Amino acid sequence: MSDSVDNLEEPHAPSYSIVDLLHNLYMQASQLLSGKTAIYTLDSDAFNPKQKEVAATLSKEMILDEGEEVAAQFTAQVAMRSHELTVQPFQPSKKGIHNRLTNHDDTGCVWAIPFSCEGIIAALVVINDSLYPNEQDQRIAMRLIHESATISIKNHDDKSRILEAILDSIPDTIVVKDKEGKWILTNRAIREKYHLDDTAYAGKNSREVLESQQIKTPFVDFGAMTDELAFQNGSVCYSTVDDVSKPDPQYLSVYKTIVPLSCGKRQLLTISRDITEIHDSHSRLRNSLREFRGLFEHANDAMYLYPLLADGGTGTFANVNQVARERLGYSKEELACMTVWDITEKSCVQTVKDGIAKLLSDHHVIAEVTHVCKDGSHIPMEISGQLFVNSGERWIVTIARDITQRKLTRAELEKRTYFDDLTGLPNVRWLTDHVRTLVDRINRRDPSISQDPVAMQMALVTIHINDFQQIIDSFGRDLADEVVKQVSLRIKASLPGDCEIGRLSPDEWLIVMAHLQSAEQYQNVAQAIRDQLNREFIIGGLDIIVAPNIGVCVYPTLVDSNARDAETLIRQASMASHAVRKGSRTQIECFHPDMEASMRSRRTMHTSLREAIGASQFFCEYQPRFNLQRKMVGMEALVRWHHPDRGIVMPSEFIEIAEDTGLILPLGEQVLRLACQQAKVWLNETKSHFKVAVNVSVKQLEQRDFADIVLQILDETGLNPEDLELEVTESCLMDGDTGIDHLHFLKQRGVTISIDDFGTGYSSLQYLHQLPIHALKIDRSFVQAYDGHGSQSTKIVHAIIHLAHHLGLSVVGEGIETPAQLSWLSRLRCDEMQGFWLGRPTRASKFSTFFPLL
């Protein structure tokens, strides 16, 4: 044998299957071997009580007389100590006295094979009546049984280790007890829970084990009772509480079942599972249900609970909360006999059906419906439906929120989003969507299939009020708003019934003409609008004249087939209306691709202007002014642009764009600073006295801090206010009070103010008398029209000079290009003169050639 008695492991509590294993070996030996068979174990003090019980049990299996018993025990002990197969002869006496190692013929023999299993050292013993009967066969049989026992024991050991590993991996606590309630086997979970070592529980009942660990539980007796029930019924299951002395007791689910052994014995298997978390979850669920019932009844929104039937229909309301009852006007008893269809407005029935169908897949749905109250009134509601299953039944919980105010707010928001606050007309967003829809309809129609011209074309007509800002500045915002309303009414009154009108911007309207069949349609509409708007508006006792510019864009159009989106078409129509300001006298323009190119050119110029201002690419040329004695009394600063690619660019190419884009403000400030700096240099150099004149635009005068900017530049450059002259146009002085206030302030500080291009504007004599000006500059067109024969222009110039002198103003004649023009203005006593004949605009570096004329 390979095992040594001296090297055997310390005995430990056997598994509940060891009795079965040894008993099976005994039965196998009894069947295969001749003679009486038994399994003997060493009765050692090192054995624990359970091992001793096993030994005693197996030793009782064989019925031997006294002599045989003594011989069997002796031989077994020899075999277990020698670790080898042992054969001992014996001669039984009638008195049962063992006479070993005799040579008498009537002696028998004892065969013993040693083995060990889980710490139990045993021997398989066979007693024959005669000495060595069939010795060879007996020896072979014993060896076979020995090999079988070895394999069985090894398999048992492997299975025991696997079983032990499996049991120790289970988080539930496991205990095996015998019928007396004593613990036989445990797993790691229960040993760790009660801090038990491997042998502390052996032979003890539950009370003894728990009390040894100072664990208090009132359920030990209950556990013993359930053990008895399990032995009676085969199994039992229940819930209990473990160790109530702890602040947070542990809730257990206990299952007990009987495990029968092949030897006929029965043992009790107890499995306890920790269900504290489940118990707490159930408690929370119960609390949640109580809270849900409270929330359901007292929620701020209406709530309905009803079943979803197997056929997809719905049952009557199982519950309806207080808000729903009050809102609908029905009692709880009335609603218990009603379904969701009884409170749903007919137009919303399909929406509810679709929502219920969606619930089957998504379990949740949100929709807007209208509920019908008992008094017949309707309430718009946002419903949120939730599907849940309880005990196999499907239920729907619906939360319904009154969205009356939300819909009113939404309608108001939509109105603000898509309609103009002042006129109530559709705004640019609505118009864009509308045009986009019409474009899609036109694009879907194929002229090759259908010859019907209806819906094959549309026209976009824009109406732009020229100089609308002047109306605001002259008469105020309130009156300007009234003008907008009146213009909207007149445009609307001019339209046929199939046109849509909207407001694109503060001073621009758009008319959309669908189903266009001929050019005459939009031409007639444009003419009617022009005629209506050219009539005076009488508002607040004032006669207001507006100047409408009308642009037209037709889609599809042969001149621009690439324009296929609403935004582009509207932009092109607007572009056409703005093109009217560039010289057209008809007040109506149709879009042409050249306008697009012109617009791109303006955008490019705008970008270049912005970069040029930042890079200081502008400089001034100076044109001298003379008095009647041909003495130079000043010069006018004329801005020039030194473009890096184009060279010198004249003001006629960029001033208008600078005005429209607002770049005239930084540009004007830059020019004023350059002129003042240069004038200061020349004044210091010549020790003379003269003025430098600088042109000022309307946009500059509209600046709130314009006067401060002028005074700051004078201070920075050191130029005296008396040496600066600001030239403004008549329109600057007529556009509002802000500019006039600036000029009054600057005049008081010593700055000279003159009106440039006088005679081309619309100043009244009374208004001219009140303006803060020192001089008038006669427009060059009147001077160049002089023919020496008393033409109308000659008379106008004579009148201007006479009027100016009568008002105490000096007069400057500009544009003098011939000796005759010079002589004529001299005879009329024109105070100062300027023109190519006297001196061309010259760069600062060469202007010193005029200094001798100072």
C-alpha positions, 0 to 999 in steps of 0.5 A: 500500500502507498499510504503510511499510517504515520503519514496520515493527515490529521483526522477531520470531520468526514463528509456525509458520504463516507459511510455510504462509501465504506458500506458499498465496499463491504457489500462488494467484498461480501459478494465476491469473496468466500467467507465472512466479510467485515471492514474494521477501523482503528479505534484510536483516541485521535478519532473524532466522535463521528469517526468512532461512530463509523467504525462502530457501525461497520464493525457490527456488519459481520456476525462472528463468534468470539474466536473469529472476532478476536482473530479478525481484529488482530489481523486487521490491526497487523495489516493496518500497521504493516500497510500490506496484505496480511494472512493469519491462520487461526484455530478456533476452540470450542470455547472461542479461544484464539490459537494463532499460528497452529499447524492443525488441519482444522484451522482457518485463516484471516485475510486483511487489506489495509486502506485509508479514506478521509483520515479513517484507517480501515482494513477489509477483512475476510475470514475463511473456515479452512486454512488457505482454501483456494489460496490463489483464487482468494489472493486474486480476488483480494487484490481485485477488491483492493484495487477497486477500493483504491480507485473508489477511495481516490474517486471519492476523494476527488469528488469530495474535493470538488464537492467541497470547492462547489459548496464553498463557492456558493454564497448561501449558507449550507449545513448538513445535520443528522436526525438528532440535529447535530452538524455534520458538514458545512460550507465556507459561507456559514463558517465565515458568517459564524466565525467557525473553524473546521471542527468547532461545530462537529457533534453540536446542535444549532443552539450549541453552535450559536451560543458558542459564538454568542449569537442571540436568536429566538428562532432556535426552537423554531429551527428544530421544529422545522427540522422535524417537519423536514424529516416528516415531509421530505422538505420545508421552506420558510423565511426568518430573521437571523440575529435580531440583536444586530442593529440591522437584522438579516432576513433569510429564506430557508430551504430544508430537504432530506438526503437519503444515504444508500446505507439507509440513513437520512441526513438533513440538508439546510440552505439559507439565503440572504434576502435582506436586499429583496426584503428591503426592496419589497419594503421600498416597493410597498412604500412606493405603492403607498406613495404612488397612490397618494401621488396619483390621487393628489397629483397636479395633473389628471391621471387615469388608470384603465386596462388594455384588453386582449383584443387591443381595446380598452376597459373602463377606468379603474381609477381616476384622480381628483384633478381629472374628476374636477377637470372633466366634471364627472364623479368617480362613479360615473367615470367607473362606467366610462372608457377613454373614448368617452372623453376623447374629442372625435378628431383625436380618436385616431391619435389615441388609437395610434398611441395605444398601438405604439405602447405595445412596442415602446411601452411609453407614448406622448401625444396631444389630444382634446378631452371633452368635459361633461358640460361639452367644453373642450380642453387641449391636453398633453397625454403621457401613456405608460404600459405595465403588466401586473399578474399577466394583465396589461394596464395603461396609466395616462397622465394628462396635462392641460396645455391651454396656456401652452397652446396660447403661448405657442400661437403667440410665439408662432405669430411673433416668429412668422408675423410682423408685430407692427403690420400683422403681415407675414415676415421674412421667415414665413415668406421664405417658407412660402416661396420654398413651397411654391418653388418645390411645386413648380419643380415637380411639374414637367412642362413636357408632360403637361401644357397647363401653364398654371403653377408653372411660374411665379413672380416676386415683387419687392417694394423698397421705400427709399430714404426711409431713415430720413422719415424716421429722423425727420418725424420720429419713430411713431410717425414712421411706424404709422407710415409703414402701416399706411404703406402696407394697407395701400399695397394690400389694396392694390393686389389681386386676391391670389397674391401674398404680401409680407414685410421683409425689413423695416422699409421693404415689402414682398409680394408673392404672385403664384400661378403667373401666366404672363408678364402683364400680371406682375407689371400691372400689379407693380404699376398699381402699387407705384401709383398708390404709393406715389400719392401723399400720405396725410399723417398727424396733419403732415403731408408725407411723400415716400419714394417707392422702388419696385423690383421684380424676379420671375421664376423660372427665369431665362436670365438666371436658371441657376436660382432655384432656392427661395432665399436666392430668389428673394435676394434677387428681387430685393436686389432689383428694387435697390437697383432703382436707386442707382439711376432708374426713373421708372421706379420698377426694375426686373432682376438681371444677372448683371445686378448679381455681378454688380453686387459681388463687385460692391461686396469685393469693394467693401472688403477692400475698403475695410482692409484699406482703412486698416492699412492707411492706404488713403491720402489727400490731394489739395485744391487751392481756393482764391479770393477776388484778388487772386490770393490763395485763402485756403484749400479743399482736402480731397481723399484718394485711395492708393490701391495696391493693385489698381493704383489711384482710385477716385472717390466716385468709385468708393464713397457711395459704398463707404456711405452704404456700409458705414465705413465712411465713419472711420474713413471720414475720421482718417481724412479729417486727421490727415487734413488737419495734420497737413494744414498745421505743418503748412501754417507753421511753415508759411507763417500765414493764415488760411483754412483747410476745407474737409467734406463731411457726410450725413453718416458722420453728422449722425454720430452722437459724438461727432463734435467731440471727435472733431475737437479731439482731432484739432487738439491732437494736431494742434490746429486752431478751430478757425483754420478748419472748414467743414463742408456739408450738403443740404441733405445733411442739414435736412436729415435731422436735428442731430447734425445741426446741433453738432454744427451749432456747437462747432461754430461756437468753437470757431469752426467754419461751416459751409454748404457744398453743392448748393442749389441742387437740394431743397433748402427753404429760405427760412430754413437756410436763415436758421442754419449755423453756416458761414458760406455757400458753395455754388454747385459746379453744374451752374458754373459750367453752364455759363454761356455768356448770354444770360442763360437760366443758370446764369440767373440762378448763380446771380440770385444765389450770390445776391441771397447769400450776401443779403444773409451775411454769407460768403459765396464760393464758386467751384468748377471754374475751368475757363477764363470767361467763367472766372471773369463772370464770377468776379463781376458778380462779386463771388467771394472765393473761387475754385477750379482747374483753371486756378489750380488742380488737386495736388499732392501735399509734397507738391502743393508748396508751389501755391505758397507764393500766392498766399 
